[in-house]
Amino acid sequence: MTPQERIAELTQRLNYYTHQYYQNSISEVDDFTFDQLLAELADLEKQYPEFRLPDTPTARVGGTISKEFSTVYHRFPMLSLGNTYSEEDLVEFDNRVRKGLREEPYEYICELKFDGVALSMTYENGVLVQGATRGDGVRGDDITNNIRTIRTVPLRISSVERGARSEEQGVGQTSIDFGNPSVLPAPSSLPHSPRPTLPALFEVRGEGFLPLAEFERINKEREDIGEPLLANPRNAASGTFKQQDSGAVAKRRLDCYLYSFLSEPDVFQTHEESLVAMKNWGFNVSQTWRKCADIRDVMMYISEWETKRFDLPLGTDGIVIKVNRYDQQRELGYTAKSPRWAISFKYKAQAASTTLNGIRYQVGRTGAVTPVALLTPVLLAGTIVKRASLHNANEIERLGVMMHDTVFVEKGGEIIPKITGVDLTRRTEKSQPISYPTVCPACGTPLIRKEGEANFYCPNEQGCPPQRQARFEHFIQRRAMNIESLGEGKIELLIDRGLVQTPADLYKLTSSDLLGIEKIFLDEESGKKRIVSFREKTVENILTAIERSKAQPFANVLFALGIRYVGNTTAEKLVDYFGSMDAIMNASLEALLAVPDTGPRIAESVIGWFADPANRDFVEQLRAAGLQLVGEKKVVEREGDSLAEKTFLYTGTFANFSREELENRIAAHGGRVLSGISKKLNYLIVGENAGPSKVDKAKKLNVPMIGEDEFLAMLGV
């Protein structure tokens, strides 16, 4: 089989497996096999880029850097809906529809209004060729590379998918942006075929979103490394779609529900037909839509989903109601701002009032002390809420909340309960001012508060029990050393028995250390007891997982160290730049600041962490245990000698290169990239938004500064 044939075969197979998994919930191959095939395809595409297909599944993992997003003009305007919180307004809307259609029979399609980002995707001959944001409704940003990372978005509509498999009576998805059917020709004939032909050129629209589970995972990681938490899933999704590095976008695991199909000429008579057809063609249409015969059915749908929506894997805030037939939509037309054939009903924010009975101050891995409100249990958004976030001392002061107050509780982003206010009309003499602790609630160490930060911290990193426990949990997690079978209770038991002091001690454990030890834990909430014990099979699994973790790549090890502000992505960039633990340990502030997307806060945190002798000893113990402390060397093919014997450093961003690509081009032409500005530096390449410190130092040392065009000229481009 030729490389071209193998690339085509792998592309087809992997796209088929992806479709089966995400659309039909069928796993035809295990993750390892899929990853091996994907790696083979990526390697072949690297060797033979001319054979790379437009629907290649390697686009799912990103890797493309966009210096700026080009503007896309929408073929059909992406308009917004009017909205209401009132059922009376819905009745008035229905009356207007009836009058506008002159008593002609009509029906509605109801869809959940998901809380995400409106997206437009254009397909030519069944292949995704462009993805864009809504923008101002007339023009948006071209984010094709980022949309390709969404695994539920088909990169190609296969021949199997293009023939509708079956007529589904279902229920589908949502958003607030619609194409203007008035600019489309009327259907050519009635009724439409139940198996419409997929047009050569068409557009689908939908709501891109960050699933709640992924939002919680990201915030948990951000909290773990000391970063501020994301405010809500919608803002997080919007920010992610606008990132310039599609590789970073892929790691966020965004998703998208499709709700609209547009082509010229139109191939459907009703919105219902389009939803069924899109589902059959392999698009991700949420099966929550319903056809409603009249406004009473609409009201029933709204009532049904008022609480049921909280069981969905993403945020919602209302219902979209549309007239089903497209010819009737055209007849009803538009106002200056929105269609007359559709309206959005928004649910009122779910809130409840209850009593603040106390505050528990939790200590995280980085020492941040977070206040958690203990509440009289109250029903909120379908669940019983007993706790709520108070964030920090500043928030307590801003709210003016006192102990034993009656407080208002909402679900931020419909996920995390938070206190939003105080019912001052119900404040009594029992209410007492809240005194934020001055010492760590776990170890008694005086708390510190760094300038410019809202949180108080316990500086006793080595001796504070919850910090020590959390360091172990961070170390063994999947994105770090991935030591399976060591749950929270087992780690606590190992610490209690004195078997481990730091995570490095895990690599010294033996079967005789573990076999037979156990402890009874009492759950504070339920009062139930549970026994954690180390039986023979458990011990075998733990030791096997510990041994296997030694093969984790260097970036995982660096992340596992638990350096504040160093998450997975930052760890990977540090490893790519420096190559070894020794180089990172001994890097200067200037050298660290030269790493892409590494600012002063991260650089100072890295230097401060390695300045602690205990941390350096920890690293040496990991080295002795056999962990990977060196990254894989990237082989750069030599393209010429135009930069031979020359040294370079860069600052800012560039139109034609990512920073990694710039370094590779320098190396490919015989040059070297230095870690800092010195008299040994031949050239500083200055891009957009260049760092003033580098430029100033280069001027002082009389280092020549060149722009991107001058650098390209040196390459002979």
C-alpha positions in Angstrom: 0.0 0.0 0.0 1.4 3.4 -0.9 1.7 6.2 1.6 -1.2 8.1 -0.1 -3.4 5.0 0.1 -2.6 4.4 3.7 -3.3 8.1 4.6 -6.6 7.9 2.9 -7.5 4.6 4.7 -6.5 5.8 8.1 -8.4 9.1 7.6 -11.6 7.2 6.6 -11.2 4.7 9.5 -10.5 7.2 12.2 -13.4 9.5 11.1 -15.7 6.5 11.1 -14.6 5.5 14.6 -15.1 9.1 15.8 -18.6 9.3 14.3 -19.6 5.9 15.9 -18.4 7.1 19.3 -19.8 10.6 19.4 -23.0 10.1 17.3 -24.0 6.5 18.0 -22.3 5.9 21.4 -20.4 2.9 20.0 -16.8 2.2 20.8 -15.5 0.0 18.0 -11.8 0.3 19.1 -10.2 1.0 22.5 -8.5 4.4 23.2 -5.0 2.9 22.8 -5.7 1.5 19.4 -7.3 4.8 18.2 -4.3 6.8 19.5 -1.9 4.4 17.8 -3.7 4.8 14.4 -3.9 8.6 14.9 -0.1 8.7 15.7 0.6 6.7 12.5 -1.5 9.0 10.4 0.2 12.1 11.9 3.6 10.7 11.1 2.6 9.9 7.6 1.2 13.3 7.0 4.4 14.9 8.3 6.4 12.8 5.8 4.0 13.3 2.9 2.1 16.6 3.5 0.9 16.7 -0.1 -1.4 13.7 0.6 -3.0 15.2 3.7 -6.8 15.3 3.3 -9.0 18.2 4.2 -11.0 16.1 6.6 -8.0 14.6 8.4 -8.8 13.7 12.0 -5.4 15.0 13.1 -7.0 18.5 12.9 -9.0 17.4 16.0 -5.8 17.8 18.2 -5.1 21.3 16.9 -1.6 22.7 16.5 -2.3 25.6 14.1 -1.4 29.1 15.3 -3.5 32.0 14.0 -1.8 35.3 14.5 -5.1 37.1 13.8 -8.5 36.0 12.7 -9.7 37.1 9.3 -13.2 38.5 8.8 -16.0 36.4 7.4 -19.1 37.9 5.9 -22.1 35.7 6.5 -24.0 34.6 3.4 -27.2 34.8 5.5 -27.3 37.3 8.4 -27.1 35.8 11.9 -29.9 37.6 13.6 -30.9 37.7 17.2 -34.2 36.9 18.8 -36.4 39.1 21.0 -36.9 37.5 24.4 -39.3 37.6 27.3 -39.7 36.2 30.8 -43.5 36.4 30.7 -46.0 33.7 29.6 -48.4 36.6 28.8 -45.9 37.9 26.2 -45.9 34.4 24.7 -49.7 34.5 24.3 -49.4 37.9 22.6 -46.7 36.5 20.3 -49.0 33.6 19.4 -51.8 36.1 18.7 -49.5 38.1 16.4 -48.5 34.9 14.5 -52.2 33.9 14.1 -53.1 37.3 12.8 -50.0 37.5 10.5 -50.9 34.1 9.0 -54.6 35.1 8.7 -55.9 32.2 10.7 -54.0 29.6 8.6 -53.0 26.5 10.6 -49.5 26.5 12.0 -47.3 24.7 14.6 -44.2 25.5 16.6 -40.8 23.9 17.2 -39.6 24.4 20.8 -35.9 24.0 21.5 -33.8 24.6 24.6 -31.8 27.8 24.5 -28.3 26.6 25.4 -25.8 29.0 27.0 -22.9 29.1 24.6 -21.5 30.8 21.5 -23.3 31.0 18.1 -21.2 29.4 15.4 -21.6 29.1 11.6 -20.0 26.2 9.6 -19.9 26.0 5.8 -19.5 22.8 3.9 -18.5 22.3 0.2 -19.1 18.9 -1.3 -19.6 17.5 2.1 -16.3 18.8 3.6 -16.1 21.4 6.3 -14.3 24.4 4.7 -15.0 27.3 7.1 -16.1 28.0 10.7 -17.0 31.4 12.0 -18.3 33.3 15.0 -21.5 35.3 14.9 -19.7 38.6 15.3 -22.2 41.5 14.7 -24.5 39.2 12.7 -23.2 40.5 9.4 -19.6 39.5 9.8 -17.6 37.4 12.2 -14.2 35.9 12.8 -12.8 32.9 10.8 -12.1 30.3 13.5 -12.0 27.2 11.2 -9.0 25.6 12.9 -10.6 25.9 16.3 -13.9 24.5 15.2 -12.1 21.5 13.6 -11.0 20.5 17.1 -14.7 19.8 18.2 -15.0 16.0 17.8 -18.8 16.1 17.3 -18.5 18.4 14.3 -18.2 16.3 11.2 -15.1 17.2 9.1 -16.7 15.4 6.1 -20.3 14.1 5.6 -19.7 10.5 4.4 -21.7 8.8 1.7 -23.4 6.7 4.4 -24.4 9.7 6.4 -25.6 11.6 3.4 -28.5 9.2 2.9 -30.9 9.6 5.7 -30.9 6.3 7.7 -34.4 6.6 9.2 -37.1 9.0 10.0 -36.7 10.0 13.6 -39.4 11.6 15.7 -37.2 13.5 18.0 -36.3 16.4 19.8 -33.1 18.8 18.9 -31.3 22.0 19.9 -31.0 25.7 20.2 -29.7 29.2 20.1 -30.6 32.8 19.4 -29.1 33.3 15.9 -30.9 32.4 12.7 -30.4 32.8 9.0 -32.9 35.0 7.3 -35.2 32.7 5.3 -36.6 35.7 3.4 -33.4 35.8 1.3 -33.9 32.2 0.3 -36.1 31.0 -2.5 -39.3 29.3 -1.6 -39.3 25.4 -1.7 -39.5 24.2 -5.3 -42.2 21.6 -4.6 -44.5 20.3 -1.8 -44.2 18.0 0.0 -40.5 17.6 0.3 -38.8 14.3 -0.1 -38.1 12.5 3.3 -34.6 11.8 1.9 -33.4 15.2 0.6 -30.1 15.4 -1.3 -27.3 17.1 0.5 -26.5 20.3 -1.4 -23.0 20.9 -2.8 -22.8 24.1 -0.7 -24.6 24.5 2.6 -24.2 26.1 6.0 -25.1 24.8 9.5 -25.4 26.8 12.6 -25.3 25.9 16.2 -24.2 26.7 19.8 -20.6 26.0 20.7 -20.3 25.3 24.4 -18.0 24.1 27.2 -19.6 21.1 28.9 -20.2 21.5 32.6 -17.9 18.6 33.5 -15.1 20.1 31.5 -15.7 23.5 33.1 -15.5 22.0 36.5 -12.3 20.1 35.5 -10.6 23.3 34.3 -11.6 25.2 37.4 -10.4 22.4 39.6 -7.0 22.5 37.8 -6.8 26.3 38.0 -7.6 26.2 41.7 -5.0 23.5 42.1 -2.2 25.7 40.5 -3.4 28.9 42.1 -5.0 30.5 39.1 -8.2 32.6 39.4 -11.3 30.5 38.5 -13.2 30.9 35.3 -16.5 32.9 35.9 -18.9 30.6 34.0 -19.0 28.1 31.1 -20.3 30.6 28.6 -17.5 33.1 29.0 -15.0 30.3 29.1 -16.3 28.9 25.8 -16.2 32.3 24.2 -12.6 32.9 25.3 -11.5 29.5 24.2 -13.0 29.8 20.7 -11.0 33.0 20.2 -7.6 31.5 21.3 -4.9 31.7 18.6 -3.5 28.2 19.4 -5.8 25.5 18.2 -3.8 23.0 20.2 -4.8 24.8 23.4 -8.4 24.9 22.1 -8.4 21.1 21.6 -7.5 20.5 25.2 -10.7 22.3 26.4 -12.9 19.6 24.8 -15.5 22.0 23.5 -18.7 20.7 22.0 -21.5 22.0 19.7 -25.2 21.4 19.1 -26.5 22.2 15.6 -29.9 23.8 15.2 -30.1 25.4 11.8 -29.5 24.4 8.1 -29.2 26.9 5.3 -28.7 26.5 1.6 -29.7 28.1 -1.7 -32.1 26.9 -2.8 -33.6 25.6 0.4 -34.1 21.8 0.5 -36.6 21.6 3.4 -40.2 22.7 3.9 -40.1 22.8 7.7 -37.6 23.3 10.5 -38.5 19.8 11.8 -37.4 18.3 8.5 -34.0 20.0 8.8 -33.4 18.8 12.3 -34.2 15.2 11.4 -32.0 15.4 8.3 -29.1 17.0 10.1 -29.2 14.2 12.7 -29.3 11.6 10.0 -26.4 13.2 8.2 -24.2 12.9 11.3 -24.5 16.3 12.9 -24.8 16.6 16.6 -28.5 17.7 17.1 -29.6 17.7 20.7 -32.6 15.4 21.1 -34.5 17.8 23.3 -36.6 19.6 20.7 -40.3 19.1 20.3 -43.0 19.9 17.8 -45.9 21.7 19.5 -49.4 21.9 18.0 -50.3 25.2 19.7 -49.2 27.7 22.4 -50.6 25.4 25.2 -48.2 22.7 24.1 -45.4 25.3 24.2 -46.3 26.2 27.8 -46.2 22.5 28.8 -42.8 22.2 27.2 -41.5 25.2 29.1 -42.9 23.9 32.3 -41.4 20.4 31.8 -37.9 21.7 31.2 -37.8 24.3 34.0 -36.1 21.9 36.4 -35.3 19.0 34.0 -32.8 21.2 32.2 -30.4 21.0 35.2 -29.7 17.4 34.4 -28.2 18.3 31.1 -24.4 18.4 30.5 -24.4 22.1 29.7 -26.0 25.4 30.9 -29.4 26.6 29.6 -31.3 29.7 30.3 -34.5 29.4 28.3 -36.6 28.1 25.4 -36.6 29.1 21.7 -40.0 29.0 20.0 -40.2 29.0 16.2 -42.9 28.7 13.6 -42.2 25.3 11.9 -43.0 25.9 8.2 -40.5 28.0 6.3 -43.1 29.5 3.9 -44.9 30.8 7.0 -41.7 32.2 8.4 -41.2 34.1 5.1 -44.8 35.4 5.2 -44.4 36.6 8.8 -41.1 38.3 8.0 -39.0 40.5 10.3 -39.0 43.6 12.3 -36.0 45.9 12.2 -34.2 43.8 14.8 -35.7 40.3 14.9 -37.9 37.7 13.2 -41.7 37.8 13.8 -41.8 34.0 13.6 -39.7 33.2 16.6 -39.2 34.3 20.2 -37.1 33.3 23.2 -38.6 32.6 26.6 -36.0 33.0 29.4 -36.3 31.3 32.8 -35.8 33.6 35.8 -32.6 33.0 37.7 -32.9 30.1 40.1 -32.5 31.6 43.6 -33.5 30.7 47.2 -33.1 32.3 50.6 -31.7 30.4 53.6 -29.7 30.9 56.8 -25.9 31.2 57.1 -25.1 28.9 60.0 -21.3 29.0 59.8 -18.2 29.2 57.7 -15.7 26.4 57.0 -12.3 27.7 55.9 -10.7 25.2 53.5 -7.0 25.1 52.7 -6.0 24.1 49.2 -2.8 22.7 47.8 -1.2 26.1 47.2 -2.2 27.2 50.7 -5.1 29.4 49.6 -7.7 29.7 52.4 -11.3 29.6 50.9 -14.4 30.3 53.0 -17.3 28.0 52.4 -20.7 29.0 53.7 -22.6 26.3 55.7 -26.3 26.8 55.1 -29.6 25.5 56.3 -30.4 23.0 53.5 -32.6 24.5 50.7 -33.9 23.3 47.4 -32.3 25.1 44.5 -32.4 24.2 40.8 -33.5 20.7 41.5 -30.9 19.9 44.2 -30.5 20.3 47.9 -27.9 23.0 48.6 -26.1 22.9 52.0 -22.9 24.8 51.1 -22.1 27.8 48.9 -19.0 29.7 47.9 -18.0 33.0 49.6 -14.8 33.2 47.5 -12.6 35.3 49.7 -12.4 38.0 52.4 -13.1 40.8 49.8 -16.4 39.1 48.8 -17.5 38.8 52.4 -16.9 42.5 52.9 -18.6 43.4 49.6 -21.7 41.5 50.4 -21.8 42.8 54.0 -22.8 39.3 55.1 -22.9 38.4 58.8 -23.2 35.1 60.6 -26.8 33.9 61.0 -28.0 36.3 58.3 -30.7 35.2 55.8 -28.9 35.1 52.5 -29.8 34.7 48.9 -28.2 31.8 47.1 -28.0 31.3 43.3 -26.1 28.8 41.1 -23.3 30.6 39.3 -23.4 29.3 35.7 -25.9 26.8 37.1 -23.1 24.8 38.6 -21.6 26.2 41.8 -24.0 27.7 44.4 -22.9 31.1 45.6 -24.2 33.7 48.0 -25.4 36.7 46.0 -26.8 39.0 48.7 -28.3 39.5 52.2 -32.0 39.9 53.1 -31.5 42.9 55.5 -35.2 42.9 56.3 -34.7 39.7 58.2 -31.5 40.5 60.0 -31.8 40.1 63.8 -29.7 40.6 66.9 -28.3 37.1 66.4 -26.4 38.3 63.4 -22.7 38.7 64.2 -19.8 40.2 62.1 -17.5 37.6 60.4 -13.9 37.7 61.5 -11.7 36.3 58.8 -9.0 34.1 60.4 -5.5 35.4 60.8 -3.9 31.9 61.2 -4.3 28.8 59.2 -7.3 26.8 60.4 -5.4 23.6 59.8 -1.9 24.2 61.2 -2.1 27.5 63.1 0.5 29.2 60.9 0.0 33.0 60.5 -1.7 33.7 57.1 -0.1 36.0 54.5 -1.7 38.0 51.7 0.4 38.9 48.7 0.0 42.4 47.2 -2.6 42.4 44.5 -4.2 39.1 45.4 -7.6 38.5 47.1 -6.8 35.3 48.9 -5.0 34.7 52.2 -2.4 31.9 52.1 -0.8 29.6 54.6 2.9 29.6 53.9 3.6 26.3 55.8 3.8 24.3 52.6 5.7 21.3 54.1 3.9 21.0 57.4 0.3 22.0 56.8 -1.8 18.7 56.6 -4.3 19.6 54.0 -1.6 21.1 51.7 0.5 18.0 52.1 -2.5 15.8 51.4 -3.5 17.9 48.3 0.1 17.7 47.0 -0.2 13.9 46.9 -3.6 14.1 45.2 -2.1 16.5 42.6 0.9 14.3 42.0 -1.1 11.1 41.4 -3.8 12.6 39.1 -4.2 11.4 35.5 -2.6 14.6 34.0 0.4 14.2 36.2 1.8 10.8 37.2 -1.4 8.9 36.6 -1.0 6.6 39.6 -4.3 4.6 39.6 -5.8 2.9 42.6 -4.5 5.5 45.0 -7.7 7.3 46.0 -8.0 10.0 48.7 -8.6 7.6 51.6 -5.6 5.5 50.7 -3.2 8.5 50.5 -4.5 9.7 53.9 -3.9 6.3 55.4 -0.3 6.2 54.0 0.4 9.6 55.5 -1.2 8.7 58.9 0.9 5.6 59.1 4.1 7.6 58.4 4.8 5.5 55.3 5.1 8.6 53.1 6.2 12.2 53.7 6.5 13.5 50.1 5.2 12.0 46.8 8.8 10.8 46.2 8.3 8.2 49.0 5.7 6.4 46.9 8.5 5.0 44.9 10.0 3.4 48.0 6.9 1.5 49.0 7.0 -2.3 49.1 4.3 -5.0 49.4 5.2 -5.6 53.0 4.7 -1.9 53.8 1.2 -1.9 52.5 -0.4 -5.4 52.9 -3.0 -5.6 55.6 -3.1 -1.9 56.8 -6.6 -0.4 57.1 -8.5 2.5 58.6 -12.1 3.4 59.3 -13.2 6.8 57.9 -16.3 8.7 59.1 -18.1 10.8 56.5 -19.0 14.1 58.2 -22.1 14.7 56.1 -23.8 11.3 56.2 -22.3 10.0 59.4 -21.6 6.7 57.6 -18.4 4.7 58.1 -16.2 3.3 55.4 -13.2 1.1 55.6 -10.1 1.6 53.5 -7.9 -1.5 53.5 -4.9 -2.7 51.5 -5.6 -6.3 50.4 -3.3 -8.3 48.2 -4.9 -7.4 44.8 -5.1 -3.7 45.9 -1.5 -3.6 46.8 -0.5 -5.3 43.5 -2.5 -2.7 41.5 -1.0 0.2 43.4 2.6 -0.9 43.1 2.1 -1.7 39.4 0.7 1.8 38.8 3.5 3.4 40.7 6.1 1.5 38.6 4.3 2.3 35.4 4.2 6.0 36.3 8.0 6.2 35.9 7.4 6.2 32.1 5.3 9.4 32.2 6.8 12.1 30.0 8.8 14.9 31.5 6.0 17.5 31.1 3.8 15.3 33.3 6.6 15.1 35.9 7.1 18.9 35.9 3.3 19.5 36.3 3.2 16.9 39.1 5.7 18.9 41.1 2.9 21.3 42.0 4.7 24.6 41.3 2.1 27.3 41.7 0.8 28.7 38.4 2.4 25.9 36.4 -0.4 23.9 34.8 -0.3 21.3 32.0 0.1 23.8 29.2 2.8 25.8 30.9 4.7 22.7 31.9 4.7 21.6 28.2 6.0 24.9 27.1 8.8 24.9 29.7 9.8 21.4 28.7 9.8 22.3 25.0 11.9 25.4 25.6 14.5 24.1 28.1 14.5 20.3 27.5 15.6 19.1 30.9 14.8 19.5 34.6 18.3 20.8 35.3 18.0 23.6 32.7 14.7 24.7 34.3 16.0 24.4 37.9 18.9 26.7 37.0 17.1 29.1 34.6 17.3 32.8 35.2 14.3 35.1 35.4 15.2 36.5 32.0 15.4 33.0 30.5 12.1 32.0 31.9 10.4 35.1 30.6 11.7 34.2 27.1 9.4 31.1 27.2 6.2 31.6 25.2 3.3 32.8 27.3 5.3 32.8 30.5 4.9 36.1 32.4 6.6 37.4 35.5 4.2 35.7 37.9 5.0 32.2 36.5 8.7 32.9 36.2 9.0 34.2 39.7 7.0 31.2 41.0 9.3 28.7 39.3 12.4 30.4 40.6 11.0 30.6 44.1 10.0 27.0 44.1 13.5 25.7 43.0 15.1 28.1 45.5 13.8 25.9 48.3 16.4 23.2 49.2 13.5 20.9 50.2 12.1 21.1 46.7 15.4 20.5 45.1 15.9 17.4 47.3 12.4 16.2 46.3 13.5 16.5 42.6 16.6 14.5 43.3 14.6 11.8 45.0 12.4 11.6 41.9 15.6 11.4 39.7 16.9 8.5 41.8 13.5 6.7 41.5 13.9 6.8 37.7 11.4 9.4 36.6 11.7 11.1 33.2 13.5 14.5 33.8 14.5 15.1 30.2 12.2 15.9 27.2 12.3 14.2 23.9 14.7 15.9 21.5 13.0 17.4 18.5 14.8 16.7 15.3 15.0 19.7 13.0 15.9 19.1 9.4 18.6 21.3 8.1 17.4 23.6 5.3 20.5 25.8 4.8 23.4 27.7 6.3 22.3 31.3 6.0 22.2 31.7 9.8 25.3 29.7 10.6 27.3 30.9 13.6 24.6 33.5 14.3 22.6 33.8 17.6 19.1 35.1 18.0 16.4 35.9 20.5 12.9 37.2 19.9 10.2 39.2 21.6 6.5 39.7 20.7 4.3 37.9 18.2 4.8 37.3 14.5 2.5 37.1 11.5 4.2 34.2 9.8 5.5 32.1 12.7 4.5 30.8 16.1 7.4 31.1 18.5 8.2 27.4 18.1 8.1 27.7 14.3 10.5 30.6 14.6 13.0 28.7 16.7 12.8 25.7 14.3 13.5 28.0 11.3 16.5 29.5 13.0 17.8 26.0 13.9 17.1 24.7 10.4 19.3 27.4 8.9 22.2 26.9 11.3 21.5 29.5 13.8 21.0 29.3 17.6 18.4 30.7 20.0 19.8 32.1 23.2 17.9 32.2 26.5 18.6 35.9 27.3 20.1 39.1 26.0 23.8 39.5 26.3 26.8 40.7 24.3 26.9 37.2 22.7 23.6 37.9 21.0 23.8 38.8 17.3 20.1 39.8 16.7 16.9 40.5 18.6 13.9 39.8 16.4 11.2 42.2 17.3 7.5 41.4 16.6 4.2 43.0 17.6 3.6 43.8 21.3 7.3 43.4 22.0 8.5 43.2 25.6 10.0 46.6 26.6 12.5 45.1 28.9 14.2 43.1 26.2 14.2 46.0 23.8 15.7 48.3 26.4 18.4 45.9 27.3 19.2 45.3 23.6 19.6 49.0 23.1 21.9 49.3 26.1 24.1 46.5 24.8 24.0 47.7 21.2 22.4 44.4 20.0 21.1 44.8 16.5 17.3 44.6 16.3 15.5 43.3 13.2 11.8 42.9 12.2 10.1 39.9 10.8 10.6 41.0 7.2 14.3 41.4 7.8 14.5 38.0 9.3 12.8 36.5 6.3 15.2 38.3 4.1 18.1 36.6 5.9 16.5 33.3 5.2 16.3 34.2 1.5 12.5 34.2 1.5 
